[in-house]
Amino acid sequence: MDDIVQYMIPLGYGGMGIASFIAGSVLPFSSETLLAGLLLAGLHPWPLFVSATIGNVLGSMFNYCVGRLGKIEWIEKYLHVRREKVEKTQRWLQGRGAWMGFFCFLPILGSALSVTLGYMRANPTLTFLSIALGKALRYGVLIMILIMAKG
């Protein structure tokens, strides 16, 4: 991970957006480590917040779009989310709706949640807004903690 952080630091805010997109999708990646590294390297918190949030929301919406295609075989093959996980998440989401996208900021569960919201054809606008709210809150809190620790 340290090697990736060192590679991404020269890319700055764009690198943060790319890393956050990857982390927001189902690919295993931690954007938090890069965020900390870029903040310690002297990049400004506000643009880091914006690029991390946008990238992560777009990663989750990518999952949503693949889920919306409705092919469970594709979800399993390309997103590596097992059918059982989609079905379990789908049962949990019944009656809760698109606002549950807020919880896409949670590790592991978030990817399955965004895929399942797409698979269930949840309202895309509400899904986008709820995901964006959760992701913004996540990165905002993380940046505040890092700034206070750096203090």
C-alpha positions as CSV (number, residue, x, y, z in Angstrom):
1,M,0.0,0.0,0.0
2,D,2.9,2.4,0.8
3,D,4.2,1.9,-2.8
4,I,0.7,2.9,-4.2
5,V,0.6,5.9,-1.9
6,Q,4.0,7.1,-3.1
7,Y,2.9,6.6,-6.8
8,M,-0.3,8.5,-6.2
9,I,1.1,11.5,-4.4
10,P,2.4,13.1,-7.6
11,L,-1.0,12.7,-9.1
12,G,-2.4,14.8,-6.2
13,Y,-6.2,15.4,-6.2
14,G,-6.7,13.5,-9.4
15,G,-5.0,10.5,-7.8
16,M,-7.2,10.8,-4.8
17,G,-10.3,10.8,-7.1
18,I,-9.0,7.7,-8.9
19,A,-8.2,5.9,-5.7
20,S,-11.6,6.8,-4.2
21,F,-13.4,5.5,-7.3
22,I,-11.5,2.2,-7.0
23,A,-12.3,2.0,-3.3
24,G,-16.0,2.9,-3.9
25,S,-16.3,0.1,-6.4
26,V,-16.1,-3.5,-5.4
27,L,-12.3,-3.7,-5.9
28,P,-10.4,-4.0,-2.6
29,F,-8.6,-0.8,-2.0
30,S,-8.3,1.6,0.9
31,S,-8.6,5.3,-0.1
32,E,-8.2,6.3,3.6
33,T,-4.4,5.5,3.6
34,L,-3.9,7.6,0.4
35,L,-6.0,10.4,1.9
36,A,-3.8,10.5,5.0
37,G,-0.6,10.4,2.9
38,L,-1.7,13.2,0.6
39,L,-2.8,15.3,3.6
40,L,0.5,14.7,5.3
41,A,2.3,15.6,2.0
42,G,0.8,19.0,2.2
43,L,-2.3,18.9,-0.1
44,H,-5.2,21.0,1.0
45,P,-8.0,19.3,2.9
46,W,-10.9,20.9,1.0
47,P,-9.9,19.8,-2.5
48,L,-9.0,16.4,-1.1
49,F,-12.5,16.1,0.5
50,V,-14.1,17.0,-2.9
51,S,-12.0,14.7,-5.0
52,A,-12.3,11.8,-2.5
53,T,-16.1,12.2,-2.2
54,I,-16.7,12.5,-6.0
55,G,-14.5,9.5,-6.8
56,N,-16.1,7.3,-4.1
57,V,-19.6,8.3,-5.1
58,L,-18.9,7.5,-8.7
59,G,-17.4,4.1,-7.7
60,S,-20.6,3.3,-5.9
61,M,-22.7,4.5,-8.8
62,F,-20.7,2.3,-11.1
63,N,-21.7,-0.7,-8.8
64,Y,-25.3,0.6,-8.9
65,C,-25.3,0.7,-12.8
66,V,-23.9,-2.8,-13.1
67,G,-26.5,-4.0,-10.6
68,R,-29.2,-2.3,-12.6
69,L,-28.2,-4.3,-15.6
70,G,-30.0,-7.1,-13.7
71,K,-27.7,-10.0,-14.6
72,I,-26.7,-11.7,-11.4
73,E,-24.1,-13.7,-13.4
74,W,-22.4,-10.4,-14.3
75,I,-22.5,-9.2,-10.7
76,E,-20.9,-12.4,-9.5
77,K,-18.3,-12.5,-12.4
78,Y,-17.3,-8.8,-12.7
79,L,-18.0,-7.4,-9.3
80,H,-17.2,-10.5,-7.3
81,V,-20.3,-10.1,-5.2
82,R,-21.8,-13.5,-4.5
83,R,-25.5,-14.2,-5.3
84,E,-26.1,-15.0,-1.7
85,K,-24.9,-11.6,-0.6
86,V,-27.0,-9.8,-3.1
87,E,-30.1,-11.8,-2.1
88,K,-29.4,-11.3,1.7
89,T,-28.9,-7.5,1.1
90,Q,-32.1,-7.5,-1.1
91,R,-34.1,-9.0,1.7
92,W,-32.7,-6.5,4.2
93,L,-33.5,-3.6,1.8
94,Q,-37.1,-4.6,1.2
95,G,-39.3,-1.6,2.2
96,R,-36.4,0.6,3.0
97,G,-35.7,2.1,-0.4
98,A,-33.0,4.2,-2.0
99,W,-32.2,6.2,1.1
100,M,-30.3,3.1,2.4
101,G,-27.6,4.2,0.0
102,F,-26.4,6.4,2.8
103,F,-24.8,3.3,4.3
104,C,-22.7,2.6,1.2
105,F,-19.8,4.3,3.1
106,L,-19.5,1.2,5.3
107,P,-16.6,-1.1,4.4
108,I,-17.6,-4.4,2.7
109,L,-21.3,-4.0,3.1
110,G,-21.3,-0.7,1.0
111,S,-20.3,-2.4,-2.2
112,A,-23.0,-5.1,-1.9
113,L,-25.5,-2.4,-0.9
114,S,-24.8,-0.3,-4.0
115,V,-25.0,-3.3,-6.3
116,T,-28.2,-4.5,-4.8
117,L,-29.8,-1.0,-5.0
118,G,-29.1,-1.1,-8.7
119,Y,-30.3,-4.7,-9.0
120,M,-33.6,-3.7,-7.3
121,R,-33.9,-0.6,-9.5
122,A,-34.0,1.8,-6.6
123,N,-34.7,5.4,-7.6
124,P,-31.4,6.5,-9.2
125,T,-31.6,10.2,-8.0
126,L,-32.4,9.3,-4.4
127,T,-29.8,6.6,-4.5
128,F,-27.2,9.1,-5.8
129,L,-28.1,11.7,-3.2
130,S,-28.1,9.2,-0.3
131,I,-24.8,7.7,-1.3
132,A,-23.3,11.2,-1.7
133,L,-24.5,12.3,1.7
134,G,-23.0,9.2,3.4
135,K,-19.7,9.4,1.5
136,A,-19.3,13.1,2.2
137,L,-19.9,12.6,5.9
138,R,-17.4,9.8,5.9
139,Y,-14.6,11.8,4.3
140,G,-15.4,15.0,6.2
141,V,-15.1,13.2,9.5
142,L,-12.0,11.4,8.4
143,I,-10.3,14.6,7.3
144,M,-11.2,16.4,10.6
145,I,-9.7,13.5,12.5
146,L,-6.5,13.6,10.4
147,I,-6.2,17.3,10.8
148,M,-6.6,17.1,14.6
149,A,-4.1,14.3,14.8
150,K,-1.7,16.2,12.7
151,G,-2.3,19.3,14.8
